Amino acid sequence: MASRICFLSTPENKKVFSELEIEFKYYNGFAISQKQKSIQSMHEGIKRYDPSLNVLEVSTKSPNALGKQLSAFNLRYYDPLREKEYPIENIFQSAKVFQQGGPYLDLLDVHPKEAKRDERLKTSGEMVCFELNKQRWELEPKSLFYDWIYINSLHRNKKLSEKIIDYNAFTDIEFNHQKSFNCQARSAAIYVSMCKKGIIEEALSDKSVFLSLYGVETIHSLKGEVLKTDNKQISLDDL
């Protein structure tokens, strides 16, 4: 058994997303077929909790073509300074600034897996901020910078942004909430909520506006109290 988070789009609430923690049968192995068995098992658990949820796996392992296109390895961010597109993963990793180095802009031009695994990201001391085109982003609220580049990239891609609105629940089988924080499935849920609230254009107009509409409280409440019931866990905020 494994436990993973499903991110729900909640445009009707003040918070732009909520979390549902699901326990499900996990199939070991690195083969895509094994990953997709785990995804199916997780989604079946989500549907048992709420059959009305339309769930999309957002990762390169997704059985849905849209979910694959929305992966941070495939979805591309347009850099106006360089007038070029880069995978979100490259933008995210290359923007990291540490006590002893960074940003490592050469990571923009390698494969996303190489960017993510670059040794300098582990050996340059404590991380101090993100920097993208001379604009600095603080480490708190957590996920803010990642969500900013992801949501900007998605909104710019009209084909994908029109299709994603049909979904209201998002997963990423590779995301382990006990080990990491930034997640493309969370970003997708936030985007759908902002679109349905009619605030997406305003949110993307400026960093400070994005932060104010996004809500610091939302980010810091992610590790809040959880109610466990059988094979599902429900955030008390959702009751």
N, C-alpha and C positions, 0 to 999 in steps of 0.2 A: 504494500500500500504506500501511497505517496500523498502529499498535501501540496496543493497549488492554489494560487489566487485567480479568481475570475473578476475582472473589472467591469462594473456595470455603469452604463451611461445614465445619469440621473438629471436630466434637464429640468425636471419639475421641482427639484430641491435646490437649496442654497449651495450645497456642495456639488461640484461638477462631476463627481463619480463616487461610487461606493465599492466596497470589496466583499466578495463572497469566497470564503476559504473552503475548498472541496477536497475530501479524501476520496481516492479512487485507486483502482488497480493499475500499477505502473509496470510497463514491460521493459525490462532491461535490454541494453544493446544500443549500438550506435547507428544501426541501419534505419533508414527513413521509415521502412515498414513497421519497425518496432515503435518508433516515435509516434507514428500515426495511429497505432493501436492504443497507445497511452492517451493521445488526444481524444480519440473516440470514447474511451473509458471516462475521461474527465468530463467531456461534453454530455455524456449520458447522465452523469451525476448532477450536472447543472440543470439539465432538463427535468430530472426528477424533482429538484427543488422548485423550479418554476418553468412549466412547459411553455409559457409564453415568450421566454427569452430566445432571441435569435442570436446564436453564438458564432463568433468567428475566431479561428486560430490565426494569430498574427505572428508568423515566423517563416523561415525558409522550409520548415518541416510541414507547413500547413497543407492539408489535402485540397484546400480551396485556392484557386489561382489568385484571387484577390488578396488573400492572406499572405501569400508568398510575395506579391508585389509590394505589400505594405511593410515587409521586413526592413529593418534598418540597414541591412546589407544591400537591399535593392532600391528602396525609396531614396531619391536623390535631392539634395539641398542645393539650391542655386546660390552661388557666391557672387554677389554683384561686383565685388572688388576685382576678382579674377575673371569675371564673366564666364564662369564655368560651373558645371554641376559635379557634385561629389556625393558618394553614398553617405547617408547620415552617420553611419558608424565611423567613417573616416573623419568627418567634421568633429564629431564628439571626442574622439581620442586625440586628434591633433590639437584641440583647443585646451587640453589640460596643462596647467601650469603648476610646477612643483617648486619646492624650496631650492632645489639644485638643478633646475632646467625646465625647458618648455616655454612657450608652446612648441611642439615638434611638428612644424608645418610640412616636413617631408612625408609625414604619414598620410597626407592628402592623396598622394599618388601611388599608393600601394594597394594590394587587395585588402578588403575590410578585415579579413581574418588576421592578416599580418599586422595591420594597425592595432587591432585589439590585443595582440600577443607581444607587441614590441617590448623588449626588456627594459627600456628606459622608463616605461610607465611604472615599473616596480622598483627601480633602483635610483630614482631621483629625489628621494626624500618625501616628506609629507606634501600632499596636494594643497595648494593655497587658493586656487580659483580656476575659472575657465576664461579664456580670452579668444574672441572671434573678431577679426578685423579691427583690432585695437580697442574693442569694447570689452570690458571686464564683467564677468558674472560671478557673484558670490556663490559659495557652496551651499548656503542656506537661502531660501527654502530648498530642501532636497528635491531633485527632479526638475527644477524650474528650467534650467538651461536645456536639458535633454528634451523636455516637452516643447520648449520654444522652437528648437530647430526641427523637431519632428512635425509639429502642427503647421509650421510655416511651409515645410516641404509638401505635406499632404494637401494643404489648401491650394497650393500653386498647381497641383496636378488635378485638373477638373474632372478627368475621367474617373480617377480613384475616389476623389472626394464626393462625387455624386453616388457612387456605389456603396460607400461605407455607411451612409446614412440609413441604409436598410437594416443595419445591425445595432443591437443595444447591449451586447455583452461580448467581452474580448478576453482571450487567453493567450499565453505564450508558454508552451510546454517546457522551454529551456529556462524560464525565469524561476529561480528559487528565492522566495521572499526572505528566507533565513540567511541568505548569503549576499544578496545584492539588492539594489533599490530601484535604479532606473529601469523602466520597462516599456516597450513599444505598445503593449496591450493597454496599459494605463493611458498613454498618450492618445491612443485611438479613442478610448472612452471619453476623454476630456474633449477631444475635437468634436465628436458627435454632439455632446451636451452643449458646447458653445455655439454650434451651428443651429441647433434646435431652439436655443435661447435667443438667437438672433444677435449675438454679440461677437461673432468671430472676427468681423472686419475691424471692429473697435479694439478687440483684444490684441490683434496683430499689428496695430498701427504704431505701437511704441512699447519698449520694454517695461516702463513703469505702469502703463495702462494694463498690459498683460498681467503683471503681478497683482494689481489691484482687483481685477476681475477674477483672477485665478484663485486668490484667497490663500494667505499664509496659513490660516487655520486648517485648511484642507490638508496641506502637506504634513504638518506636524501631528495630525490626528491619525495617521496611517497605522501606527502601532498601538492603537487604543484597545480597550477591553473587548474580548470576543466571547460570544456565547456559543458553546459547542452542543450540537444535538445530533447524535448518531453519526451519519456519514457526511454531515455538512456543518459548517461553522458560519454563524451570521453575526456581523458587526452589530453591536447594540445601537449604533447610530441609525440602523435601518429598521429597528423595531418601532 
